[in-house]
């Protein structure tokens, strides 16, 4: 409670004061909510892209390792025969 409120209460005018952000405040809050929504959507899209890229890279390296292992086994079989 500040000094002005005490004065207004003493005069009986405290009930007439309304605190509201008004139309401008509502529009600003709504715009911020939309902006945050777009940022979250974009962040999820980018994270998904990075995750898929990592999964594909891992599959490629596993396939390459399998090919190298098969080539190594083929060389060993040739040397035995």
One Martini backbone bead per residue (centre of mass of N, CA, C, O) as a GRO file, in nm:
protein
   81
    1UNK     BB    1   0.095   0.038   0.024
    2UNK     BB    2   0.053   0.364  -0.058
    3UNK     BB    3   0.006   0.694  -0.022
    4UNK     BB    4  -0.219   0.736  -0.237
    5UNK     BB    5  -0.411   0.521  -0.130
    6UNK     BB    6  -0.456   0.645   0.145
    7UNK     BB    7  -0.580   0.907   0.043
    8UNK     BB    8  -0.815   0.783  -0.121
    9UNK     BB    9  -0.945   0.635   0.119
   10UNK     BB   10  -0.995   0.889   0.285
   11UNK     BB   11  -1.184   1.012   0.043
   12UNK     BB   12  -1.342   0.759  -0.113
   13UNK     BB   13  -1.187   0.683  -0.419
   14UNK     BB   14  -1.078   0.381  -0.452
   15UNK     BB   15  -1.320   0.247  -0.622
   16UNK     BB   16  -1.261   0.418  -0.901
   17UNK     BB   17  -1.012   0.248  -0.948
   18UNK     BB   18  -0.882   0.108  -1.252
   19UNK     BB   19  -0.695  -0.184  -1.343
   20UNK     BB   20  -0.583  -0.188  -1.688
   21UNK     BB   21  -0.436  -0.260  -1.995
   22UNK     BB   22  -0.621  -0.296  -2.215
   23UNK     BB   23  -0.606  -0.322  -2.551
   24UNK     BB   24  -0.300  -0.301  -2.585
   25UNK     BB   25  -0.226  -0.523  -2.383
   26UNK     BB   26  -0.380  -0.752  -2.523
   27UNK     BB   27  -0.238  -0.738  -2.796
   28UNK     BB   28   0.047  -0.783  -2.691
   29UNK     BB   29  -0.004  -1.058  -2.557
   30UNK     BB   30  -0.105  -1.203  -2.811
   31UNK     BB   31   0.151  -1.157  -2.982
   32UNK     BB   32   0.346  -1.304  -2.792
   33UNK     BB   33   0.206  -1.580  -2.810
   34UNK     BB   34   0.250  -1.617  -3.113
   35UNK     BB   35   0.557  -1.594  -3.117
   36UNK     BB   36   0.612  -1.830  -2.923
   37UNK     BB   37   0.477  -2.043  -3.096
   38UNK     BB   38   0.667  -2.014  -3.341
   39UNK     BB   39   0.930  -2.076  -3.187
   40UNK     BB   40   0.855  -2.360  -3.098
   41UNK     BB   41   0.802  -2.479  -3.376
   42UNK     BB   42   1.089  -2.423  -3.489
   43UNK     BB   43   1.250  -2.580  -3.276
   44UNK     BB   44   1.124  -2.858  -3.329
   45UNK     BB   45   1.209  -2.874  -3.626
   46UNK     BB   46   1.518  -2.854  -3.578
   47UNK     BB   47   1.547  -3.096  -3.388
   48UNK     BB   48   1.436  -3.306  -3.584
   49UNK     BB   49   1.649  -3.265  -3.805
   50UNK     BB   50   1.895  -3.343  -3.631
   51UNK     BB   51   1.798  -3.625  -3.553
   52UNK     BB   52   1.773  -3.743  -3.839
   53UNK     BB   53   2.063  -3.691  -3.924
   54UNK     BB   54   2.188  -3.875  -3.705
   55UNK     BB   55   2.046  -4.138  -3.784
   56UNK     BB   56   2.159  -4.155  -4.072
   57UNK     BB   57   2.456  -4.150  -3.996
   58UNK     BB   58   2.444  -4.413  -3.830
   59UNK     BB   59   2.348  -4.601  -4.057
   60UNK     BB   60   2.588  -4.554  -4.245
   61UNK     BB   61   2.810  -4.652  -4.048
   62UNK     BB   62   2.694  -4.938  -4.012
   63UNK     BB   63   2.709  -5.020  -4.310
   64UNK     BB   64   3.012  -4.972  -4.343
   65UNK     BB   65   3.098  -5.177  -4.125
   66UNK     BB   66   2.967  -5.425  -4.263
   67UNK     BB   67   3.129  -5.410  -4.525
   68UNK     BB   68   3.411  -5.430  -4.399
   69UNK     BB   69   3.360  -5.705  -4.263
   70UNK     BB   70   3.298  -5.863  -4.521
   71UNK     BB   71   3.571  -5.810  -4.658
   72UNK     BB   72   3.744  -5.939  -4.437
   73UNK     BB   73   3.619  -6.223  -4.457
   74UNK     BB   74   3.689  -6.268  -4.756
   75UNK     BB   75   3.997  -6.252  -4.721
   76UNK     BB   76   4.022  -6.485  -4.517
   77UNK     BB   77   3.907  -6.708  -4.708
   78UNK     BB   78   4.121  -6.678  -4.929
   79UNK     BB   79   4.368  -6.747  -4.748
   80UNK     BB   80   4.269  -7.041  -4.674
   81UNK     BB   81   4.247  -7.136  -4.986
   0.00000   0.00000   0.00000
